[in-house]
Amino acid sequence: MSHTKNVPFMDLVSPHRELKVELTSVFQKALDTAGFVGGPMVEGFESEFASFCETKECVGISSGTDAVRFALMAAGVQPGDIVVTVPYTFIATTEAITQAGARPDFVDIDEHTYCMDPEKLREYFVKECYVERETGTAFHRKLQAPVTAVVPVHLYGQTADMDAILEVAHRYNLIVVEDACQAHGAEYFSEKENCWKRAGSMGHAAAFSFYPGKNLGACGEGGAVTTNDKEIARKIRMLRDHGQSQKYYHDLEGYNGRLDAIQAGILSVKLRHLAEWNQSRREAAEQYKKLFDSYPRQVILPHQPEWAKSVYHLYAVRVQNRDEVQKHLSSQGIGTGIHYPIPLHLQKAYQEFGYKGGDFPLAEQVASEIISLPMFPHLTAEQQSRVVQAVLDAVSARAIQ
Ligand SMILES: *Cc1c(COP(=O)(O)O)cnc(C)c1O
């Protein structure tokens, strides 16, 4: 049984095996009723996920990428606008911005949380933009375009510092769309409102992905937008369905971007277990912290500020000799991932924008040191000990600064 010593990066088999009967009955129901697109399974899931996120509305979408795009469009981003986000995220964030007709631009991340640094966002407006008197809109001097929205990304399952970001957004009249694609159930303590808020409930709208590997994953593709704004929700319902307000009455040209019924039914079943799975991930994170704690100088662990309750979509640590560590773990049968090796501003896809190395130094440094260790609800303490031992065997004796 030598294979039992292997530790996979994630385990998508066990949760589905445990729920097999319930999940199969979703297919059965869809087959019996031929309810494949729209209908009660989609509406049921939308209302359950809205309550989970503590929002008034949820609209099921075909993917997280389209959820970001539709949220931006419905909230009012216009072709030619600039939308600010971070360079340290999955490219879907900026694809959605571009596909909404806007141009992405970046501010660097916070060195501890790896999420948007609100201070850098503020500086961006102070140093690179001016505010048009009549409209109050921020205008980018060099790019000669209005900056109308910001997309904070709740990376690895932990929210960005939303109070501070919302304050800048308020000052500059910005639309705020949370990219919550990695943060189902994450919480943020808002000083301003003096309460814990759910990821997805803080911006004008928020996007979630149900890609299989996410904390809440479909058995296929899926996504959703959450919002407290009825008008945004109404527009998104049109955008996802060919711009129809009723069948064959097209108020605008839209997209085929619906969440399908079988995926919605599956998500309803899995949503009932999400709180417990997130709790297991938190316990696994605690366990990693305990195991690594005697070696604070070789491995930088995830930092959770007191205002955050992470759901640990990923457990990413920083080491100085990342590639060697990854190779060693792989030789020990331990799966890892790099999220993300190249920040977006240095990707070939964005060459035309003319960014260069050094533009966003923290994103660049973190990208060169980060490695995601196995993290999933069914991870055992014994597997974690193996992972930690292997990491410690491989980290360079030199301490990371
Ligand atoms: C997964 C992900 C997306 C895109 O979701 P899809 O459902 O794969 O389209 C967007 N942003 C972030 C940060 C993600 O991790």
Ligand as a Chemical Component Dictionary entry (heavy atoms), coordinates in Angstrom:
data_LIG
# 
_chem_comp.id                   LIG 
_chem_comp.type                 NON-POLYMER 
_chem_comp.pdbx_formal_charge   0 
_chem_comp.three_letter_code    LIG 
# 
loop_
_chem_comp_atom.comp_id 
_chem_comp_atom.atom_id 
_chem_comp_atom.alt_atom_id 
_chem_comp_atom.type_symbol 
_chem_comp_atom.charge 
_chem_comp_atom.model_Cartn_x 
_chem_comp_atom.model_Cartn_y 
_chem_comp_atom.model_Cartn_z 
_chem_comp_atom.pdbx_ordinal 
LIG C1 C1 C 0 -11.499 30.525 -10.368 1  
LIG C2 C2 C 0 -11.358 31.988 -10.429 2  
LIG C3 C3 C 0 -12.055 32.784 -11.362 3  
LIG C4 C4 C 0 -12.827 32.235 -12.531 4  
LIG O1 O1 O 0 -13.740 31.283 -12.309 5  
LIG P1 P1 P 0 -14.199 30.272 -13.478 6  
LIG O2 O2 O 0 -15.432 29.676 -12.887 7  
LIG O3 O3 O 0 -13.099 29.292 -13.674 8  
LIG O4 O4 O 0 -14.498 31.071 -14.695 9  
LIG C5 C5 C 0 -11.948 34.158 -11.271 10 
LIG N1 N1 N 0 -11.172 34.736 -10.343 11 
LIG C6 C6 C 0 -10.470 34.019 -9.447  12 
LIG C7 C7 C 0 -9.628  34.742 -8.440  13 
LIG C8 C8 C 0 -10.525 32.627 -9.476  14 
LIG O5 O5 O 0 -9.786  31.925 -8.610  15 
# 
loop_
_chem_comp_bond.comp_id 
_chem_comp_bond.atom_id_1 
_chem_comp_bond.atom_id_2 
_chem_comp_bond.value_order 
_chem_comp_bond.pdbx_ordinal 
LIG C1 C2 SING 1  
LIG C2 C3 SING 2  
LIG C2 C8 DOUB 3  
LIG C3 C4 SING 4  
LIG C3 C5 DOUB 5  
LIG C4 O1 SING 6  
LIG O1 P1 SING 7  
LIG P1 O2 DOUB 8  
LIG P1 O3 SING 9  
LIG P1 O4 SING 10 
LIG C5 N1 SING 11 
LIG N1 C6 DOUB 12 
LIG C6 C7 SING 13 
LIG C6 C8 SING 14 
LIG C8 O5 SING 15 
# 
